[in-house]
Amino acid sequence: MKNLIKISAIATLFLISMASMANVPNNSLIIEEEGKSVYFHLAPYSKASSIKITDKAANTLFSTTVSDQNYSRKFNLDQLETGTYYFVVDNPQSSVVYTLSIKDNKVTILHKEEKTTPPVFRVVGDKVIFSLTQNDLKKVEINITNSKNAKVYKESVSVDGSFDKVFNFENASRDLYTITIKDGNTTHYQDIKIG
């Protein structure tokens, strides 16, 4: 019986750790069969993502910011001349660059480069664990708001290169909370639903 309890505890810890290491959902860029069009779908995994299309000379041809939703759009590239273009998606968790080639009235994906940022938040039950290490990290500002956008917690902390904190929501009222941590130019977000 004791072995069964130990095995169950180990299996639970394994599943929690695997869930916290799960990959960020993928974006998809699909080439249309006819004409010079692409269909893009952004998985809803960050507070904000910027999407832009640039040419080889780094001129921006299209730019938008998408917040908190499923984003799908067909891009008609008929006006673009033969050449190389870049379809770029940036958010706090990853950066994806699709290299597109337009030739003979046809679009081809030449290359996809994806850089992911390790998650700084992990949710375990009613606790949120935040861990960040940056050589130039000097100060972080923490705000926690509820579903009515009212601040329930605020703190400014001086740090020396790394910052670790556990937020315990075990005794919090039933609500949806958003943790916002700003470290200079970057803002990290995490939602947690209690109850």
C-alpha positions in Angstrom: 0.0 0.0 0.0 2.8 2.4 0.9 4.5 1.6 -2.5 1.3 2.4 -4.3 1.1 5.8 -2.6 4.7 6.5 -3.4 4.2 5.6 -7.0 1.1 7.8 -7.2 2.9 10.7 -5.7 5.8 10.3 -8.1 3.5 10.0 -11.1 1.6 13.2 -10.0 4.9 15.2 -9.7 6.0 13.9 -13.1 2.7 15.0 -14.7 2.9 18.4 -13.1 6.5 18.9 -14.2 5.7 17.8 -17.8 2.7 20.1 -17.9 4.8 23.1 -16.8 7.4 22.2 -19.6 4.7 21.8 -22.3 5.5 23.5 -25.6 3.9 26.8 -26.5 1.1 26.2 -29.0 2.3 26.6 -32.6 1.3 29.3 -35.0 0.5 28.2 -38.5 1.2 29.8 -41.8 -0.5 28.0 -44.8 0.2 28.8 -48.4 -3.0 29.0 -50.6 -3.1 26.6 -53.6 -4.0 29.4 -56.1 -2.6 32.9 -56.3 -0.3 34.7 -53.9 -2.0 34.4 -50.6 -1.2 33.0 -47.2 -3.5 32.1 -44.3 -2.1 32.7 -40.8 -3.5 31.4 -37.5 -2.1 32.6 -34.1 -2.7 30.4 -31.1 -3.9 32.3 -28.1 -1.0 31.9 -25.7 0.1 35.4 -24.8 -1.3 38.8 -23.8 0.0 40.5 -27.0 1.7 39.5 -30.2 3.0 41.8 -32.9 2.8 40.6 -36.5 4.6 42.2 -39.4 5.6 41.6 -43.0 8.9 43.1 -44.2 10.8 43.0 -47.4 14.5 42.2 -47.8 15.5 45.9 -47.2 13.7 45.8 -43.8 10.8 48.0 -45.0 7.6 47.2 -43.0 4.8 46.4 -45.4 2.2 45.4 -42.8 2.1 45.6 -39.0 -0.4 45.0 -36.3 -0.6 44.0 -32.6 -3.1 41.3 -31.5 -4.2 40.9 -27.9 -5.8 38.0 -26.0 -7.7 36.3 -28.8 -7.6 33.7 -31.6 -6.3 35.6 -34.6 -6.8 34.2 -38.1 -6.3 36.1 -41.3 -5.8 35.6 -45.0 -3.0 37.8 -46.4 -3.3 38.7 -50.1 0.2 39.2 -51.4 -0.8 40.0 -55.0 0.7 43.5 -54.9 4.2 42.2 -54.0 6.8 41.8 -56.6 9.1 38.8 -57.1 11.5 38.6 -54.2 12.1 37.6 -50.6 9.9 38.7 -47.7 9.7 38.0 -44.0 6.6 37.2 -41.9 7.5 37.9 -38.3 5.5 37.1 -35.1 6.8 38.3 -31.8 5.4 37.9 -28.3 6.9 37.5 -24.8 7.2 33.7 -25.2 8.5 33.3 -28.7 9.7 34.9 -31.9 8.9 33.3 -35.3 10.3 34.4 -38.6 9.0 32.8 -41.8 11.1 33.5 -44.9 8.8 33.7 -47.9 9.7 33.7 -51.6 7.4 35.1 -54.2 8.2 34.0 -57.8 6.1 33.3 -60.8 2.9 34.3 -59.1 3.5 31.7 -56.4 4.4 31.9 -52.6 6.8 29.4 -51.0 8.0 29.2 -47.4 11.8 28.9 -47.6 12.6 28.8 -43.9 11.0 29.0 -40.5 13.1 30.2 -37.6 11.6 30.0 -34.1 13.2 31.2 -30.9 11.4 30.5 -27.6 11.9 32.2 -24.3 11.9 29.8 -21.3 8.7 30.4 -19.3 9.2 32.6 -16.3 6.0 31.5 -14.6 4.9 28.0 -13.4 1.5 27.3 -11.9 1.3 24.6 -9.4 -2.1 24.3 -7.8 -3.0 27.7 -6.2 0.6 28.9 -6.3 2.4 30.7 -9.1 6.2 30.5 -9.2 8.2 33.2 -10.9 11.8 32.9 -11.8 13.9 35.3 -13.9 17.7 35.6 -14.4 19.2 38.4 -16.4 22.7 39.9 -15.9 21.4 43.5 -16.1 18.3 43.0 -13.9 18.2 45.7 -11.3 14.5 46.3 -10.4 11.1 44.6 -10.9 7.7 46.0 -10.4 4.9 43.6 -9.4 1.2 44.2 -9.7 -1.7 41.8 -9.2 -5.2 42.7 -10.3 -8.5 40.9 -10.0 -11.2 40.5 -12.7 -12.5 44.0 -12.1 -9.0 45.4 -12.8 -8.6 46.4 -9.1 -5.1 46.2 -7.7 -4.9 43.6 -4.9 -1.1 43.7 -4.6 1.8 46.0 -5.6 5.5 45.8 -4.9 8.7 47.3 -6.3 11.8 45.2 -5.6 15.5 46.0 -6.1 17.4 42.9 -7.3 20.9 41.9 -8.4 20.7 39.9 -11.6 18.0 37.3 -10.6 14.5 37.3 -9.0 12.5 34.4 -7.7 9.1 34.6 -6.0 6.2 32.4 -5.1 2.7 33.9 -5.1 0.4 31.9 -2.9 -3.3 32.1 -3.8 -4.5 29.4 -1.4 -6.5 31.9 0.8 -7.6 34.2 -2.1 -11.2 34.9 -2.9 -12.7 33.1 -5.9 -11.7 35.3 -8.9 -9.5 35.6 -11.9 -6.2 37.3 -11.1 -3.5 38.7 -13.4 0.1 38.9 -12.2 2.1 41.6 -14.0 5.9 41.8 -13.5 7.8 44.5 -15.3 11.6 44.3 -15.5 12.7 47.3 -17.4 11.4 47.1 -21.0 9.8 43.7 -20.7 6.5 42.9 -19.1 5.6 39.3 -18.0 1.9 38.3 -17.5 0.3 35.3 -15.9 -3.4 34.6 -15.2 -4.6 32.3 -12.4 -8.2 31.4 -11.7 -9.2 30.6 -8.2 -12.3 28.6 -7.4 
